[in-house]
Amino acid sequence: MTSRVVPWVVLVLYVAVVAFAAVAHEPWWDEAQAWLLARDAPVSDLVAVHLSYEGHPPLWYLILSIPAKAGLPYGAMKWAAILIALTGVAFLLFRLKNVPLAVRVLVPFSFFVAYQFTVVARSYVLVPPLLWALAAIYDRRARLFPLFVFLLIALSNVSVHGLGIAGGLFLLFLIDLARRRIAFSELSQRAFLGGTLLFALNSVFLIVILWPPVNLKTGPLVDMSFSAERFAEVGLWILREIMWGGLDEMSNAAGIVVLLLLLTAFALLMTFLRRRQALLVFLIPTAAMLPVAALYFGLWHEGLFFFVLLFALFVAWQRTPASPERRSLDFAVLCILSIVLLRHIQWAAQSIRYDATQPFTGSRETAEFIARNHLDQARLFGAGLRCVEIQPYFPHNIFRNYAIPGNAAFWDWSTENPWPLGNAKVTSSREMGQWFYQTMAQRPDFVVAAIGYRMDHLYARALIRRPDYRLIATFSGVTYWKSKQIEIIAFQIFARKRT
């Protein structure tokens, strides 16, 4: 009875938690950019042109284009993410029944499932449902090869990291086939050839549409030099963070002790996976993701490695139960994972509490002020990358000095975009100053200065010093990661003085 009732209680509680958090959350840059692309870019241009500048495959944008092009408000993005996350949680609770109940109860409330990839609505919300579905069919992937390939293709279209995971799992399938761990009799030759060709074509297609263009504004920021030190640095950082995190806030002695304990715990997890012949299920997709992470790594990408670890454990649990003499190892692994998940739940709780009580970004309040005072109907100018966060609250581009083809409101990452990128490696403060003074020579009625991306604060400072403009409103916010504030996102609105 308990095993039937508890999943339903967990599902209802999960919906309540994420719905509450979503209502409180103010979407930030990543969310705004995805919504604007889905809303303003024709699908053909989105795939053929814009995604190469974004560096993300099309699936999330295509999903968002349904509510966005239907004219639904910006908030629809949150509920789309919640619906996707809810599908994954339901699958985990009701279909992966060999996974211990304690794990199935804790995972939905962990940091990335309950907050960072759901309330903060981004493409990564698609990863858990797809990985859980792959875990459910993993040992039947030869018999269900078309479904296996479909799930891998879907996963590869979520993010570049997802392409790495999918490529790693397909490679592992070929290895298992060559080593006779998969019987050829279970695999239809026609399905195998067709599925392999389809997966290869999809991979080539993604590489072609995502290859960075020559006029990419952030080109100088891309460092293609790989090194063993970089791999080790990123790998150790990820291991530390997904297992416990926060070691940089401890004393050196305490940090070393905790790190040793984490390495011991990780070794136990790897021993468990090895016995279940699932170690490669973790190692190969992780190895496939690591070069991408070494090239470009944001804090949130840590969650993808965490999900691969959970996926490998789920695959192991879905297999035959352990013999009695191995149950002590099972129990140790369950205890370790439960402790790690409780730590993730703590981060989720702290993040939701912060989001509900503090402004995550000042963009929503700024948009409300602009709408309430009809500033969007005046000559309103913008300055700073984060101004894009304000745009989704309006049905069209509101900044008179921002003009890209089609009067779209999303940020254009090409060098054709006249707005400077506030980054010393791309744009000097002198170039930013020249653009600013040329812009202000047009004497706009109002100016929104965004603060929060590298050198963008220089615009607000310059406006404060101008005698012909006065500050009329400030809306501040600070993004939050696990247990601490990390980035200011503020907006100041200036009005031209009447003479």
Sequence and secondary structure as in RCSB ss.txt:
>XXXX:A:sequence
MTSRVVPWVVLVLYVAVVAFAAVAHEPWWDEAQAWLLARDAPVSDLVAVHLSYEGHPPLWYLILSIPAKAGLPYG
AMKWAAILIALTGVAFLLFRLKNVPLAVRVLVPFSFFVAYQFTVVARSYVLVPPLLWALAAIYDRRARLFPLFVF
LLIALSNVSVHGLGIAGGLFLLFLIDLARRRIAFSELSQRAFLGGTLLFALNSVFLIVILWPPVNLKTGPLVDMS
FSAERFAEVGLWILREIMWGGLDEMSNAAGIVVLLLLLTAFALLMTFLRRRQALLVFLIPTAAMLPVAALYFGLW
HEGLFFFVLLFALFVAWQRTPASPERRSLDFAVLCILSIVLLRHIQWAAQSIRYDATQPFTGSRETAEFIARNHL
DQARLFGAGLRCVEIQPYFPHNIFRNYAIPGNAAFWDWSTENPWPLGNAKVTSSREMGQWFYQTMAQRPDFVVAA
IGYRMDHLYARALIRRPDYRLIATFSGVTYWKSKQIEIIAFQIFARKRT
>XXXX:A:secstr
 HHHHHHHHHHHHHHHHHHHHHHH    HHHHHHHHHHHHS HHHIIIIIHHHHT  SHHHHHHHHHHHTT  TT
HHHHHHHHHHHHHHHHHHHT TTS HHHHHHGGGSHIIIIITTTS  GGGGHHHHHHHHHHHGGGTTTTHHHHHH
HHHHHHTT HHHHHHHHHHHHHHHHHHHTTSS GGGS HHHHHHHHHHHHHHHHHHHHHHS  TTBTTGGG    
  HHHHHHHHHHHHHHHHT  GGGS HHHHHHHHHHHHHHHHHHHHHHHHTT HHHHHHHHHHHHHHHHHS  GG
GHHHHHHHHHHHHHHHHHS    GGGHHHHHHHHHHHHHHHHHHHHHHHHHHHHHHHS S SHHHHHHHHHHTTG
GGS EEEESGGGGGGGGGSSS   TT   GGG  S   BTT  S    TTTS HHHHHHHHHHHHTT  SEEEEE
E SGGGHHHHHHHHH TTEEEEEEE  EEEETTEEEEE EEEEEEE   
